[in-house]
Structure formats: C-alpha cells, structure tokens
C-alpha cells in the first residue's frame, strides 16, 4: 500500500474481505464474497471463552448467483465461525433476495429483506460490496476473444457509471472521449455537444 509511514503502532484487528465474480458453464454468474475478522492478540469472549491470537471472530461467506441482468437466482450463506449459535438461524432469511435485481436501490432492498433482526450485519456488508463486484464482473473489460461490439453499451442507453465518480463525470474528458452522445462537456462551455 502507498499510504504514508504511520507513527509507531501495533496491530489489533484485521478484517479481510474478498469478492470474486465467476462465469458459470450454464451462463449464470456467481458472485462470491468472504469476510474474516481476527484479533492479533489472545482474548476471552463471553460465549466462546479463550481465543488465540489470529483465531476467526467471524468467518462468513455468501454466493449470489445472478443472471445477465443482475437478478438474483440463488443465494447461499455460510457462517463457519460466528460468535453466537443463534447467528446461524438467519441464513434462510437471505433467500428473500431471490428475484431482486442488483442495481439502484440494492442497499434498500437488502435492508428491507434482511435488515435489523432479520439478518446479519456482516452478511449485509458483504452483499453491499458484492453489488459493485457484479457490475465489474458483467461489464467492462472482457478477454480479447470475447470482446463485445463497441456499441453494446450505447444500445442499452446511458451507462450506469456516468456521474458515479469524478473520472466519469458527464462533463469530463472520459465521457467526452468514450461516450460523446452522453457528454455535456460542450454544453458547460457554452457549446453544443
């Protein structure tokens, strides 16, 4: 990492989140995510008792199976290490997301289906991160032998990522170069695009 050198310190906690997107042989897409929390020191938990440094406080995983338009077809939740036995009881509730489309409103949809006492904070956090991984998996760069026609996004309408960050601002250079039909760059300068 390229952050500046910090003051002297010691590691207390590590959260590792890994998200991956896979194309399945049946044409569907699997988005998988895992979360592991670990303390860097030995400690005692109220329920599980003495824990060694590096033992997993949380180890959880999710597999979302989606179709090409990002509608959830299947979901699987695993909790190999959860601090309380009752954590396992919410796993079936995540099935409520089957049929929901990943897109605008995804966070609200997740919270409506499995928010608060209906779900698990850590699994919800994974689901939020998995949405952007779904977009990255289905869009953007493809292997050279699978490059889609250059007008594919244009035919689907305005790309979802325009105005989603500074680099893809509708009055910026990238949009003007790659998607001039959606650029307002000339309009901002008093010109017509």
Secondary structure as UniProt FT lines:
FT   STRAND          13..23
FT   TURN            25..26
FT   STRAND          29..39
FT   STRAND          43..45
FT   TURN            46..48
FT   STRAND          49..51
FT   TURN            53..54
FT   STRAND          56..66
FT   TURN            68..69
FT   STRAND          71..81
FT   HELIX           85..97
FT   TURN            98..99
FT   TURN            104..105
FT   HELIX           106..114
FT   HELIX           116..118
FT   HELIX           121..138
FT   HELIX           144..146
FT   TURN            150..151
FT   HELIX           152..156
FT   TURN            160..163
FT   TURN            167..168
FT   TURN            170..171
FT   HELIX           173..178
FT   HELIX           180..182
FT   HELIX           185..188
FT   TURN            189..190
//
